[in-house]
């Protein structure tokens, strides 16, 4: 089975929690991460200063943050297919933190 390997080649921050991502197959996609920034790994990125520290990792070809957060480039490439699941997980993480 042949699966395409997507790599992010460039990005720019276009909003407080939004990135315009450019992929090796020519696709450019804007992803608004605000609704998924919950949980231990992603909630530090709710701080706009922390979110703005995003960088492109030259080895794994995806966006990464100093706190250790990252996203699979294939997930970001196909974001419309994955966004609902990420939003649902973020809602669960938020509720778990509220009950802790």
Rosetta blueprint (number, residue, H / E / L):
1 X L
2 X L
3 X L
4 X L
5 X L
6 X L
7 X L
8 X E
9 X E
10 X E
11 X E
12 X E
13 X E
14 X E
15 X E
16 X L
17 X L
18 X E
19 X E
20 X E
21 X E
22 X E
23 X E
24 X L
25 X L
26 X L
27 X L
28 X E
29 X E
30 X E
31 X E
32 X E
33 X L
34 X H
35 X H
36 X H
37 X L
38 X L
39 X H
40 X H
41 X H
42 X H
43 X H
44 X H
45 X H
46 X H
47 X L
48 X H
49 X H
50 X H
51 X H
52 X L
53 X L
54 X L
55 X E
56 X E
57 X E
58 X L
59 X L
60 X L
61 X L
62 X E
63 X E
64 X E
65 X L
66 X L
67 X L
68 X L
69 X L
70 X E
71 X L
72 X L
73 X H
74 X H
75 X H
76 X H
77 X H
78 X L
79 X H
80 X H
81 X H
82 X H
83 X H
84 X H
85 X H
86 X H
87 X H
88 X H
89 X H
90 X H
91 X H
92 X H
93 X H
94 X H
95 X H
96 X H
97 X H
98 X H
99 X H
100 X L
